[in-house]
Amino acid sequence: MYSRFTQNPRTCILIKKGFQILPLMHHSSRDLTAVKITVSSGGRPREIILGSVYLPYDDAVPPPPEELEKLVMGCRSQGTYLIIGCDANSHHTSWRSTNINNRGEFLFNYIMANGLDIMNEGNRPTFVTANRKEVFDITIATLYAGNLIKVWHVPEEVTCSDHKYIQFSVKGIDHSVKIYRNPRGTHWVSYRTDLSDGLRGMTDKINNFIDLEIAADQF
């Protein structure tokens, strides 16, 4: 899922079959994708928002962007859990970068000021090239949402990018599959034929409530 209202989107969320997810298009843009999903928290269903955000390294404005601020503010005001995977392009030793740059300082101050948690564990680089290794991909979460994150790690698996995979599980995600009918896929000729066959022999004379009950049972 990604924003189809912008050209060349730079974030997306892959939705696997069987997961019931609601795209949040009003919170999605070229550099931000957000969806809502249901988890079981404390024995009861709870809605949680998952996001993917890209913070361009060459952006003239230091992070976070306004669209990310609006998403965080909306979740905090409504008490909704939020977990965001972030290609931050920002250095800070709090998430095990080798140094702190200006972008990292701005982003770290925002995270602390808004009560967000940095979920990174360990110091394995998330960005690797032939001559450089660094950590500037982070996972952030609102208060208590981090309790749902399990086994956060950077696997050894080789990717087709200079960025490494970041993997973690979210506790309590509802995997149930909901079956529904798609009217656009209906073969209407067969439907009308089957309906006519099924209704054949039904009474069309209803004079009292007994006739009505019989007709309802037949139907």
Residue, then its C-alpha position, 0 to 999 in steps of 0.5 A: m500500500y502506498s499513496r497513489f496521489t503523489q508521483n514517485p512514492r518513496t514509502c510503502i507497506l506490504i500487506k500480506k493476504g489475511f491481514q485486515i488493514l485499513p489504509l489511512m490515505h489522509h495520513s499518507s504522502r510521497d514520504l509517509t504511508a500509514v495503515k490501521i490494524t487490530v491487535s489483541s492487547g490485554g485480552r481485548p481488541r485495540e487499534i494500532i497504526l503502523g507507519s513507514v516514513y522516509l526523511p530525505y537527507d537533503d531536505a532543507v527543513p530539519p526533521p521531523p516533517e509536518e506530516l509526521e508531526k500530524l500523525v503523531m499528534g493525532c495518535r496521541s490525542q486519541g490514545t491510539y498506539l503508533i509504531i513507525g519504521c523510519d529511514a531517518n537519514s539522521h545520526h545520533t548515538s541514542w540509536r547507536s550512530t557513530n556520531i551526532n549530526n544536526r538532523g539527528e539532534f533535531l529528531f532526537n529532541y522531537i522524540m524526547a519531547n513527545g514521549l516517543d520510544i526508540m525501539n532499536e536494539g544493539n548496534r548492528p549497522t542498518f546502512v552498509t556500503a563498501n566503505r561505510k557502515e552506519v545506523f540511521d534507520i530507526t523504529i519509534a513508538t508511542l507510549y506503551a505501543g513499544n510493549l507490543i514489539k518483540v524480537w527487534h533485530v537487524p538480520e544478516e540476510v543480504t538485501c538488494s539495497d545498501h540498507k539492511y532489513i529491520q525485523f520485529s513482530v507485533k504482539g497480538i495482530d489479528h490474523s483471521v481472514k474475513i470472507y466477503r462477497n465482491p458484487r463486481g465479480t458476480h456472474w449475473v446471468s447465472y445468479r438470476t437463473d439460480l434465483s428463479d430456480g430457487l424461488r420456483g414453487m413459492t406461494d404468492k398468496i399471502n392472506n394472513f400471518i400464517d401464510l407470511e410465515i410459510a412464505a418466509d420459511q420457503f424463501 
